[in-house]
């Protein structure tokens, strides 16, 4: 018996999610916080983790961490809150819940690739609505797709990945109003943006999904979904038991106790984003798109994306080549904001690679 005897052809053709080898390189490809914790914090964390009861299963609902997240992040008491092994698990749970409804998923594109991929894996109909050439929402097309498809769930990455822009609040509110199903505003890059829907969650169809990954805890794989209590309770029934392990619970709790350090680092990233954006925009033939995330989307001269990407890699700098992900991203590269030293090295290598 072969996999092809039992698996759908589109799943066999998918292949594993590709993560490039970054050993020995300046790593600016995955929207990670480049800053380490102060040495005293690292030592304290080591003592905390040393006391973790690895011989026991974790708290299955991570109750203490959930309440801590609610308090530190300002999740309304009227909202339900569910934790996931990264945002990807939360997306998977949401789409598993909708798989038997006969209704599908809708999202603007280019957007976060996992919306489409997980829908395909679960055989849930997916509709991607193209953005405008400047990566703004095509509101007539979005509203028409909502009316035509009546999606069970609509994902709106806000700010958007991989473009970095945050669409006007009024446009997002109009889409929420028009949607017949759930609307998940994905605020993965909330720490670097100037607005949020989190305070409005609790009733109706609005959900907000966030992660601690971009804030500086990517290695923990911790996401959270806030929404109407009855929906969170229903979705929790599809969550695998013990999905947040003992070490993640302990480390995330410690990090939240030192949230001021994480937000200070977010402020440094925002300042470096502005400086790097200005420096790149000054280069001939280079277009830099507005960003409220911890990365920049950059368009290089026609047909040069692959060569610039390879030139950077030869100089031991790894970024993300998104030029083939979507026609709107032609000639585009995405670079994570690093430390001042990393950004300077990237800028030098980028100029040489052009």
Beta strands, then each sheet from edge to edge (+ up, - down):
strand 1: 26-27
strand 2: 79-84
strand 3: 105-109
strand 4: 126-130
strand 5: 153-157
strand 6: 182-186
strand 7: 206-211
strand 8: 223-228
strand 9: 287-288
strand 10: 295-299
strand 11: 317-318
strand 12: 320-321
strand 13: 332-336
sheet 1: 1+ 11+
sheet 2: 2+ 8- 7+ 6+ 5+ 3+ 4+
sheet 3: 9+ 10- 13+ 12-
end
